[in-house]
């Protein structure tokens, strides 16, 4: 948990997180209406089918800030067997922006989630009955201490994942984690990153009841401050089993030199898919 003296600097972010938690943990009717407006897709006929689930968490590069070209590249397009859990906890056909009703304080764009899902479907083959369920939970501008157990973002992500497992059932395949750019601003955040990440992984595994839950973390491609190298080194040195690093360094950035471009998000999604398949190649083939 962040020291009390530092918290006033982030009151706005914490208030936003608390609001998000309220919407996700106990969504009012307005949240359901907002979800249906943002996502014009009806509830999927596959909603009641067992799914291979993935929790998408972190900050803006996971939520997605890539600009949508026209026409939309095939890996970003909807597929009837790729679903997402809306803020209303309703399964809908997934379509970008996946975090439109989750990361509501910023304009969301294209992220790695859809290319990741398409990579898994492609590997499963056209005869497969695999159904994928994405659980978007990322929020831009967040530091890792805001994802600690007991904080609103952590509790919301856990509750959404539990809801996903209960709505039609299935298996949680992995956590996809892309976060850390905001932890490069201050030295104490950067140096504490490794320990906080390990606690986060252990807490998620304990609270979701999956001791060996794979966590695929993305190595930073950029940072908001001067301590990107320290955070990247911490990411490379996580001392836990089943934590896989996919390095985004070198992927093209947008003009702000912080957010991944559309092309980079497409490549990253494919890289994440390959990493999952390599780690657990038998999981999807048994669906």
C-alpha positions as CSV (number, residue, x, y, z in Angstrom):
1,X,0.0,0.0,0.0
2,X,1.2,3.5,-0.8
3,X,2.4,5.6,2.1
4,X,-0.2,7.9,3.4
5,X,1.9,11.0,2.7
6,X,1.9,10.3,-1.0
7,X,-1.8,9.5,-1.4
8,X,-3.1,13.1,-1.8
9,X,-1.2,13.3,-5.1
10,X,-3.4,10.6,-6.5
11,X,-6.8,11.4,-5.0
12,X,-8.4,11.9,-8.4
13,X,-7.1,8.6,-9.7
14,X,-8.2,6.8,-6.5
15,X,-11.6,8.3,-6.7
16,X,-12.0,7.2,-10.3
17,X,-10.9,3.7,-9.2
18,X,-13.5,3.7,-6.5
19,X,-16.2,4.7,-8.9
20,X,-15.0,1.9,-11.3
21,X,-15.2,-0.6,-8.5
22,X,-18.7,0.4,-7.6
23,X,-19.8,-0.1,-11.2
24,X,-18.1,-3.4,-11.6
25,X,-18.8,-5.0,-8.2
26,X,-22.4,-3.9,-8.0
27,X,-23.4,-2.5,-11.4
28,X,-26.5,-0.3,-11.3
29,X,-29.1,-0.3,-14.1
30,X,-27.3,2.7,-15.6
31,X,-24.1,0.7,-16.1
32,X,-26.1,-1.9,-18.1
33,X,-27.7,0.8,-20.2
34,X,-24.3,2.3,-20.9
35,X,-22.8,-1.0,-21.9
36,X,-25.6,-1.7,-24.4
37,X,-25.1,1.7,-25.9
38,X,-21.4,1.3,-26.3
39,X,-21.5,-2.3,-27.6
40,X,-24.2,-2.8,-30.2
41,X,-23.8,-6.5,-30.2
42,X,-26.5,-8.7,-28.6
43,X,-25.8,-11.4,-26.0
44,X,-23.9,-14.2,-27.7
45,X,-25.5,-17.6,-28.3
46,X,-22.3,-18.9,-26.9
47,X,-22.8,-17.1,-23.6
48,X,-23.8,-20.2,-21.7
49,X,-21.1,-22.4,-23.1
50,X,-17.9,-23.2,-21.2
51,X,-15.2,-20.8,-22.1
52,X,-11.4,-20.4,-22.0
53,X,-11.2,-17.2,-20.0
54,X,-8.5,-14.5,-19.8
55,X,-8.3,-11.6,-17.4
56,X,-7.0,-8.4,-19.2
57,X,-5.5,-6.1,-16.6
58,X,-3.1,-3.2,-16.2
59,X,-3.2,0.3,-17.6
60,X,-3.7,2.2,-20.9
61,X,-1.6,0.0,-23.2
62,X,-3.7,-3.0,-22.2
63,X,-6.9,-1.1,-22.4
64,X,-5.7,0.1,-25.8
65,X,-5.0,3.5,-27.3
66,X,-4.4,2.4,-30.9
67,X,-6.2,4.3,-33.6
68,X,-8.8,2.2,-35.5
69,X,-8.1,2.3,-39.3
70,X,-10.7,1.8,-41.9
71,X,-11.2,-1.0,-42.8
72,X,-10.4,-2.6,-39.5
73,X,-7.7,-5.3,-39.8
74,X,-9.1,-8.8,-39.5
75,X,-7.3,-9.6,-36.2
76,X,-9.3,-6.8,-34.6
77,X,-12.7,-7.8,-36.0
78,X,-15.4,-9.5,-34.0
79,X,-15.7,-13.3,-34.1
80,X,-18.8,-15.1,-32.8
81,X,-16.8,-17.3,-30.5
82,X,-14.8,-14.5,-28.9
83,X,-16.8,-12.9,-26.1
84,X,-16.2,-10.2,-23.6
85,X,-17.7,-9.6,-20.2
86,X,-19.3,-6.2,-20.3
87,X,-19.4,-3.9,-17.2
88,X,-22.9,-5.1,-16.7
89,X,-21.5,-8.7,-16.4
90,X,-23.3,-9.7,-19.6
91,X,-21.5,-11.8,-22.2
92,X,-21.4,-10.0,-25.5
93,X,-19.6,-10.6,-28.8
94,X,-16.2,-8.9,-28.3
95,X,-15.4,-5.9,-30.4
96,X,-13.0,-3.0,-30.0
97,X,-12.7,-1.0,-27.9
98,X,-12.8,-3.9,-25.4
99,X,-12.5,-1.5,-22.4
100,X,-15.0,1.1,-23.6
101,X,-17.2,0.6,-20.5
102,X,-14.4,-0.2,-18.1
103,X,-11.7,2.5,-18.7
104,X,-14.4,5.1,-18.9
105,X,-12.3,8.2,-18.1
106,X,-10.2,8.0,-21.3
107,X,-11.0,7.4,-25.0
108,X,-10.2,3.7,-25.5
109,X,-8.9,2.4,-28.8
110,X,-7.3,-0.8,-30.1
111,X,-5.4,-3.0,-27.6
112,X,-3.8,-6.5,-27.8
113,X,-6.9,-8.4,-26.7
114,X,-8.6,-9.1,-30.0
115,X,-5.4,-10.1,-31.9
116,X,-4.6,-12.4,-28.9
117,X,-7.9,-14.1,-29.2
118,X,-7.7,-14.5,-33.0
119,X,-4.3,-16.1,-32.6
120,X,-5.7,-18.7,-30.3
121,X,-8.6,-19.4,-32.6
122,X,-6.3,-19.7,-35.6
123,X,-4.2,-22.2,-33.8
124,X,-7.2,-24.2,-32.7
125,X,-8.3,-24.6,-36.3
126,X,-11.6,-24.1,-38.2
127,X,-13.1,-27.3,-36.8
128,X,-12.6,-26.3,-33.2
129,X,-15.5,-25.4,-30.9
130,X,-13.3,-23.3,-28.6
131,X,-15.1,-20.3,-27.1
132,X,-13.0,-17.5,-25.6
133,X,-14.1,-15.2,-22.9
134,X,-12.2,-11.9,-22.4
135,X,-12.6,-10.1,-19.0
136,X,-11.4,-6.5,-19.6
137,X,-10.3,-4.8,-16.3
138,X,-7.5,-2.4,-17.2
139,X,-7.6,1.3,-16.3
140,X,-5.3,3.9,-17.7
141,X,-2.8,5.9,-15.6
142,X,-2.8,3.5,-12.7
143,X,0.3,2.5,-10.6
144,X,0.8,-1.0,-9.4
145,X,0.1,-0.1,-5.7
146,X,-3.5,0.7,-6.9
147,X,-3.8,-3.0,-7.9
148,X,-2.8,-4.3,-4.5
149,X,-5.2,-6.6,-2.6
150,X,-7.9,-4.5,-0.9
151,X,-7.6,-1.6,-3.4
152,X,-10.7,-1.0,-5.6
153,X,-9.1,-2.0,-8.9
154,X,-7.9,-5.3,-7.5
155,X,-11.2,-6.2,-5.9
156,X,-13.1,-5.2,-9.0
157,X,-10.9,-7.4,-11.2
158,X,-11.3,-10.4,-8.9
159,X,-15.0,-10.0,-8.7
160,X,-15.3,-9.7,-12.5
161,X,-13.3,-12.8,-13.0
162,X,-15.4,-14.8,-10.5
163,X,-18.5,-13.5,-12.3
164,X,-17.0,-14.7,-15.6
165,X,-16.4,-18.1,-14.2
166,X,-19.9,-18.3,-12.9
167,X,-21.7,-17.0,-16.0
168,X,-21.6,-20.1,-18.2
169,X,-18.5,-21.5,-16.5
170,X,-15.2,-22.4,-18.0
171,X,-11.5,-22.3,-17.2
172,X,-9.3,-19.3,-16.5
173,X,-6.4,-19.7,-18.9
174,X,-4.2,-16.8,-17.8
175,X,-3.9,-13.2,-16.7
176,X,-2.6,-10.9,-19.3
177,X,-0.9,-8.0,-17.5
178,X,0.5,-4.8,-19.2
179,X,1.3,-2.1,-16.6
180,X,4.1,-0.2,-15.2
181,X,4.5,3.0,-17.3
182,X,3.2,5.1,-14.4
183,X,5.6,3.5,-12.0
184,X,8.6,4.9,-13.9
185,X,7.9,8.5,-12.6
186,X,9.2,8.1,-9.1
187,X,12.2,6.2,-8.0
188,X,10.6,4.5,-5.0
189,X,7.7,3.2,-7.1
190,X,10.2,1.8,-9.6
191,X,12.4,0.1,-7.0
192,X,9.3,-1.4,-5.3
193,X,7.8,-2.7,-8.5
194,X,9.2,-6.3,-8.4
195,X,8.0,-7.0,-4.8
196,X,4.6,-5.5,-5.5
197,X,4.2,-7.5,-8.7
198,X,5.0,-10.7,-6.9
199,X,2.5,-9.9,-4.2
200,X,-0.1,-9.2,-6.8
201,X,0.4,-12.5,-8.5
202,X,0.3,-14.5,-5.2
203,X,-2.9,-12.7,-4.1
204,X,-4.6,-13.3,-7.5
205,X,-3.8,-17.0,-7.3
206,X,-5.0,-17.3,-3.8
207,X,-8.2,-15.3,-4.2
208,X,-9.1,-17.1,-7.4
209,X,-8.1,-20.5,-6.1
210,X,-5.7,-21.3,-8.9
211,X,-2.2,-21.8,-7.3
212,X,-0.5,-22.2,-10.7
213,X,-2.4,-19.6,-12.6
214,X,-0.2,-18.4,-15.5
215,X,0.5,-14.7,-15.6
216,X,1.8,-13.3,-18.9
217,X,3.2,-9.9,-18.2
218,X,4.3,-7.4,-20.9
219,X,7.8,-5.9,-20.6
220,X,7.5,-2.1,-20.9
221,X,8.0,-0.5,-24.3
222,X,7.9,3.0,-22.8
223,X,7.5,4.9,-19.6
224,X,6.2,8.2,-18.2
225,X,9.3,9.0,-16.3
226,X,13.0,8.4,-16.1
227,X,13.0,5.0,-14.4
228,X,11.8,2.7,-17.1
229,X,14.9,0.6,-17.0
230,X,14.4,-0.1,-13.3
231,X,10.9,-1.3,-13.8
232,X,11.9,-3.4,-16.8
233,X,14.6,-5.1,-14.8
234,X,12.1,-5.8,-12.1
235,X,9.8,-7.4,-14.7
236,X,12.6,-9.6,-15.9
237,X,13.4,-10.8,-12.4
238,X,10.1,-11.9,-11.1
239,X,10.9,-15.1,-9.0
240,X,7.6,-16.9,-9.3
241,X,6.7,-20.0,-11.4
242,X,4.3,-19.6,-14.4
243,X,5.1,-15.9,-14.8
244,X,6.0,-15.3,-18.5
245,X,7.5,-12.2,-19.9
246,X,6.6,-10.9,-23.4
247,X,8.8,-8.0,-24.1
248,X,7.2,-5.1,-26.0
249,X,10.4,-3.0,-26.2
250,X,11.1,-2.0,-29.8
251,X,7.4,-2.1,-30.9
252,X,6.4,1.2,-32.6
253,X,4.8,3.9,-30.5
254,X,2.3,6.6,-31.2
255,X,3.5,10.2,-31.4
256,X,3.2,10.6,-27.7
257,X,6.0,8.1,-27.3
258,X,4.1,6.3,-24.6
259,X,1.2,4.3,-26.2
260,X,1.6,1.5,-28.7
261,X,0.5,2.1,-32.2
262,X,-2.2,0.1,-33.9
263,X,0.4,-2.0,-35.7
264,X,2.3,-2.6,-32.4
265,X,-0.9,-3.7,-30.6
266,X,-1.6,-6.2,-33.4
267,X,1.9,-7.6,-33.1
268,X,1.8,-7.7,-29.3
269,X,-1.5,-9.5,-29.3
270,X,0.0,-12.2,-31.6
271,X,3.1,-12.4,-29.3
272,X,0.9,-12.9,-26.3
273,X,-1.1,-15.6,-28.1
274,X,2.1,-17.4,-29.1
275,X,3.4,-17.2,-25.5
276,X,0.2,-18.7,-24.1
277,X,0.2,-21.5,-26.7
278,X,3.8,-22.3,-26.1
279,X,3.3,-22.4,-22.3
280,X,0.0,-24.4,-22.3
281,X,-0.4,-25.8,-25.8
282,X,-2.8,-28.6,-24.7
283,X,-5.3,-26.4,-22.9
284,X,-7.2,-25.0,-25.9
285,X,-7.0,-28.2,-28.0
286,X,-9.1,-30.1,-25.3
287,X,-12.0,-27.6,-25.5
